Amino acid sequence: MLIAKNPEFEQIVKTAVLTMPAAMHLGFHFGHIAPGEVELVQPYRTELTEHNGLFQGGVIGALADFAGGAAAGTLLPVGWVNMTADYTVKLLAPAEGETITARGHVLKPGRAITVATADVYAGETHCATALITMRNVPLAKE
């Protein structure tokens, strides 16, 4: 069981993620959030799809990145932030439906680097799996 180092982790992570311009454009919302775990729900919008109405692969990858990064963010100490260092996405099946859901989970927390996974589902269909590496850094002091 992972333990949050910041008692305000839920609000801090939600605010940090949902105020990013890319997140605002995508329009997803948080489902579940706990230490080392996050669920993001992306509603269907035509501008996030391919010509055939399926969710576009880049949107799926971005949602997975946000889910893994947010899961890693739940374990940061007060005054720290994280940013993506690397991620790899494997698309497994077409993503169609009213929503897709990304479930991020920390595999290996660390002081400087945290590794997480994210699985993306359309209903019961497992559409993608990602491996995400996050760089953890202290906020700059003004």
Long-range contacts (C-beta under 8 A, 24 or more apart in sequence): 1-35, 2-35, 2-36, 2-37, 2-74, 2-75, 2-106, 2-109, 3-35, 3-75, 4-35, 4-74, 4-75, 5-75, 5-76, 5-77, 5-78, 6-76, 6-77, 6-78, 8-78, 9-35, 9-73, 9-74, 9-75, 9-76, 10-74, 12-73, 13-38, 13-70, 13-73, 13-74, 16-73, 16-81, 17-66, 17-69, 17-70, 17-73, 22-62, 23-66, 26-59, 26-62, 26-63, 26-66, 28-63, 28-66, 30-70, 31-101, 32-103, 33-70, 33-74, 34-74, 35-74, 35-75, 36-71, 36-74, 36-75, 36-105, 36-106, 36-109, 37-71, 37-74, 37-103, 37-104, 37-105, 37-106, 38-67, 38-70, 38-71, 38-74, 38-103, 38-104, 39-67, 39-101, 39-102, 39-103, 39-104, 40-66, 40-67, 40-70, 40-101, 40-102, 40-104, 41-99, 41-100, 41-101, 42-99, 42-100, 42-101, 42-102, 43-98, 43-99, 44-97, 44-98, 44-99, 53-96, 54-94, 54-95, 54-96, 55-95, 55-96, 55-100, 55-122, 55-127, 57-89, 57-91, 60-89, 60-91, 60-95, 60-100, 60-120, 60-127, 60-128, 61-87, 61-89, 61-128, 61-130, 63-100, 63-102, 63-118, 63-120, 64-89, 64-102, 64-104, 64-118, 64-119, 64-120, 64-128, 64-129, 64-130, 64-132, 65-118, 65-130, 65-132, 66-102, 66-104, 67-102, 67-103, 67-104, 67-118, 67-120, 68-104, 68-105, 68-116, 68-117, 68-118, 68-130, 68-131, 68-132, 68-134, 69-104, 69-116, 69-132, 69-134, 70-104, 71-104, 71-105, 71-106, 71-116, 71-118, 72-104, 72-106, 72-109, 72-114, 72-116, 72-132, 72-134, 72-136, 73-134, 74-106, 75-106, 75-109, 75-114, 76-136, 79-138, 79-139, 80-136, 80-137, 80-138, 80-139, 81-136, 81-137, 81-139, 82-114, 82-134, 82-135, 82-136, 82-137, 83-134, 83-135, 83-137, 84-132, 84-133, 84-134, 84-135, 85-113, 85-133, 85-134, 85-135, 86-132, 86-133, 87-130, 87-131, 87-132, 87-133, 88-130, 88-131, 89-128, 89-129, 89-130, 90-128, 90-129, 90-130, 91-127, 91-128, 92-126, 92-127, 92-128, 92-129, 93-122, 93-125, 93-126, 93-127, 94-122, 94-125, 94-127, 95-120, 95-122, 95-125, 95-127, 95-128, 96-122, 97-122, 97-123, 100-127, 104-132, 110-136, 111-136, 112-136
